[in-house]
Amino acid sequence: MKIKKGDSVVVMTGDDKSPTPRRVIQVLDNGDKVLIQGVNQVWKHVRRGHPRSPQGGRLHLEMPIQSSNVMYYCESCTKPSRLGLRYVSDGAKERFCRKCEKAVGTVSPAKSVYAKQ
Protein backbone atom coordinates (compact mmCIF):
# COMPACT_ATOMS: atom_id res chain seq x y z
CA MET A 1 0.00 0.00 0.00
CA LYS A 2 1.31 3.42 -0.90
CA ILE A 3 -0.51 5.39 1.81
CA LYS A 4 1.55 5.79 4.97
CA LYS A 5 1.00 7.06 8.51
CA GLY A 6 0.83 10.86 8.63
CA ASP A 7 -0.34 11.34 5.02
CA SER A 8 -3.23 13.64 4.16
CA VAL A 9 -6.09 11.75 2.54
CA VAL A 10 -9.60 12.50 1.31
CA VAL A 11 -12.44 10.04 2.01
CA MET A 12 -14.03 9.37 -1.39
CA THR A 13 -16.91 7.03 -0.46
CA GLY A 14 -18.98 6.04 2.54
CA ASP A 15 -20.85 7.87 5.29
CA ASP A 16 -17.88 10.15 6.06
CA LYS A 17 -17.32 11.25 2.45
CA SER A 18 -15.86 14.75 2.49
CA PRO A 19 -13.66 16.92 0.25
CA THR A 20 -11.57 18.08 3.23
CA PRO A 21 -8.23 16.33 3.77
CA ARG A 22 -7.67 14.34 6.99
CA ARG A 23 -4.57 12.77 8.57
CA VAL A 24 -3.88 9.02 8.64
CA ILE A 25 -3.33 7.87 12.24
CA GLN A 26 -2.40 4.24 11.52
CA VAL A 27 -2.20 1.74 8.65
CA LEU A 28 -3.59 -1.71 9.53
CA ASP A 29 -3.78 -5.19 7.99
CA ASN A 30 -0.75 -4.75 5.75
CA GLY A 31 -2.27 -1.67 4.10
CA ASP A 32 -5.83 -2.95 3.59
CA LYS A 33 -7.36 -0.68 6.25
CA VAL A 34 -6.51 2.80 7.52
CA LEU A 35 -7.39 4.69 10.69
CA ILE A 36 -8.18 8.33 9.90
CA GLN A 37 -8.53 11.19 12.35
CA GLY A 38 -12.20 12.13 12.84
CA VAL A 39 -13.61 9.53 10.42
CA ASN A 40 -15.85 6.53 11.25
CA GLN A 41 -16.24 7.46 14.92
CA VAL A 42 -18.10 5.08 17.24
CA TRP A 43 -18.92 4.80 20.93
CA LYS A 44 -17.27 1.85 22.70
CA HIS A 45 -18.76 0.85 26.03
CA VAL A 46 -16.10 -0.33 28.47
CA ARG A 47 -16.32 -1.93 31.90
CA ARG A 48 -14.75 -0.47 34.98
CA GLY A 49 -11.05 -1.30 35.31
CA HIS A 50 -10.22 -0.98 31.61
CA PRO A 51 -6.70 0.49 31.11
CA ARG A 52 -7.92 3.40 28.94
CA SER A 53 -10.90 4.18 31.16
CA PRO A 54 -10.46 2.96 34.77
CA GLN A 55 -13.83 4.39 35.87
CA GLY A 56 -15.68 2.75 32.94
CA GLY A 57 -18.15 4.41 30.64
CA ARG A 58 -18.13 5.21 26.93
CA LEU A 59 -15.08 5.90 24.79
CA HIS A 60 -15.30 7.85 21.52
CA LEU A 61 -13.05 5.99 19.04
CA GLU A 62 -12.18 6.05 15.36
CA MET A 63 -12.57 2.71 13.63
CA PRO A 64 -10.65 1.62 10.51
CA ILE A 65 -12.02 1.98 6.97
CA GLN A 66 -10.99 0.30 3.74
CA SER A 67 -7.97 1.91 2.12
CA SER A 68 -9.72 1.71 -1.26
CA ASN A 69 -12.18 4.35 0.00
CA VAL A 70 -9.50 7.01 0.48
CA MET A 71 -7.27 8.95 -1.90
CA TYR A 72 -3.99 10.72 -1.21
CA TYR A 73 -4.31 14.53 -1.04
CA CYS A 74 -1.42 16.33 -2.73
CA GLU A 75 -0.64 19.73 -1.15
CA SER A 76 1.17 21.02 -4.25
CA CYS A 77 -1.71 20.45 -6.70
CA THR A 78 -4.39 20.75 -3.94
CA LYS A 79 -6.33 17.78 -5.34
CA PRO A 80 -6.82 14.13 -4.47
CA SER A 81 -4.54 12.03 -6.65
CA ARG A 82 -3.04 8.60 -6.99
CA LEU A 83 0.49 7.81 -5.87
CA GLY A 84 3.12 6.09 -7.96
CA LEU A 85 6.51 4.55 -7.25
CA ARG A 86 9.69 5.26 -9.19
CA TYR A 87 13.44 4.89 -8.89
CA VAL A 88 15.54 8.05 -8.74
CA SER A 89 19.03 8.40 -10.21
CA ASP A 90 20.88 7.09 -7.14
CA GLY A 91 18.72 3.93 -7.00
CA ALA A 92 16.37 4.91 -4.16
CA LYS A 93 12.66 4.23 -4.54
CA GLU A 94 10.29 7.14 -3.91
CA ARG A 95 6.57 7.87 -3.91
CA PHE A 96 5.29 10.61 -6.21
CA CYS A 97 2.02 12.33 -7.12
CA ARG A 98 0.75 11.13 -10.48
CA LYS A 99 -0.82 14.49 -11.35
CA CYS A 100 2.02 16.92 -10.67
CA GLU A 101 4.97 14.45 -10.60
CA LYS A 102 6.16 15.88 -7.26
CA ALA A 103 8.10 13.54 -4.94
CA VAL A 104 6.29 12.68 -1.69
CA GLY A 105 8.96 10.67 0.14
CA THR A 106 11.34 7.75 -0.13
CA VAL A 107 10.20 4.17 0.32
CA SER A 108 13.53 2.31 0.29
CA PRO A 109 17.17 3.38 0.45
CA ALA A 110 19.47 3.57 -2.55
CA LYS A 111 20.52 0.32 -4.22
CA SER A 112 23.29 0.19 -6.78
CA VAL A 113 21.30 -2.25 -8.94
CA TYR A 114 18.69 0.40 -9.71
CA ALA A 115 21.08 3.37 -10.02
CA LYS A 116 21.02 5.11 -13.38
CA GLN A 117 24.37 5.54 -15.11
C-alpha positions in Angstrom: 0.0 0.0 0.0 1.3 3.4 -0.9 -0.5 5.4 1.8 1.6 5.8 5.0 1.0 7.1 8.5 0.8 10.9 8.6 -0.3 11.3 5.0 -3.2 13.6 4.2 -6.1 11.7 2.5 -9.6 12.5 1.3 -12.4 10.0 2.0 -14.0 9.4 -1.4 -16.9 7.0 -0.5 -19.0 6.0 2.5 -20.8 7.9 5.3 -17.9 10.2 6.1 -17.3 11.3 2.4 -15.9 14.8 2.5 -13.7 16.9 0.3 -11.6 18.1 3.2 -8.2 16.3 3.8 -7.7 14.3 7.0 -4.6 12.8 8.6 -3.9 9.0 8.6 -3.3 7.9 12.2 -2.4 4.2 11.5 -2.2 1.7 8.7 -3.6 -1.7 9.5 -3.8 -5.2 8.0 -0.8 -4.7 5.7 -2.3 -1.7 4.1 -5.8 -2.9 3.6 -7.4 -0.7 6.2 -6.5 2.8 7.5 -7.4 4.7 10.7 -8.2 8.3 9.9 -8.5 11.2 12.3 -12.2 12.1 12.8 -13.6 9.5 10.4 -15.8 6.5 11.3 -16.2 7.5 14.9 -18.1 5.1 17.2 -18.9 4.8 20.9 -17.3 1.9 22.7 -18.8 0.9 26.0 -16.1 -0.3 28.5 -16.3 -1.9 31.9 -14.8 -0.5 35.0 -11.1 -1.3 35.3 -10.2 -1.0 31.6 -6.7 0.5 31.1 -7.9 3.4 28.9 -10.9 4.2 31.2 -10.5 3.0 34.8 -13.8 4.4 35.9 -15.7 2.7 32.9 -18.1 4.4 30.6 -18.1 5.2 26.9 -15.1 5.9 24.8 -15.3 7.8 21.5 -13.1 6.0 19.0 -12.2 6.0 15.4 -12.6 2.7 13.6 -10.6 1.6 10.5 -12.0 2.0 7.0 -11.0 0.3 3.7 -8.0 1.9 2.1 -9.7 1.7 -1.3 -12.2 4.4 0.0 -9.5 7.0 0.5 -7.3 8.9 -1.9 -4.0 10.7 -1.2 -4.3 14.5 -1.0 -1.4 16.3 -2.7 -0.6 19.7 -1.2 1.2 21.0 -4.3 -1.7 20.5 -6.7 -4.4 20.7 -3.9 -6.3 17.8 -5.3 -6.8 14.1 -4.5 -4.5 12.0 -6.6 -3.0 8.6 -7.0 0.5 7.8 -5.9 3.1 6.1 -8.0 6.5 4.5 -7.2 9.7 5.3 -9.2 13.4 4.9 -8.9 15.5 8.1 -8.7 19.0 8.4 -10.2 20.9 7.1 -7.1 18.7 3.9 -7.0 16.4 4.9 -4.2 12.7 4.2 -4.5 10.3 7.1 -3.9 6.6 7.9 -3.9 5.3 10.6 -6.2 2.0 12.3 -7.1 0.7 11.1 -10.5 -0.8 14.5 -11.4 2.0 16.9 -10.7 5.0 14.4 -10.6 6.2 15.9 -7.3 8.1 13.5 -4.9 6.3 12.7 -1.7 9.0 10.7 0.1 11.3 7.8 -0.1 10.2 4.2 0.3 13.5 2.3 0.3 17.2 3.4 0.5 19.5 3.6 -2.6 20.5 0.3 -4.2 23.3 0.2 -6.8 21.3 -2.3 -8.9 18.7 0.4 -9.7 21.1 3.4 -10.0 21.0 5.1 -13.4 24.4 5.5 -15.1 
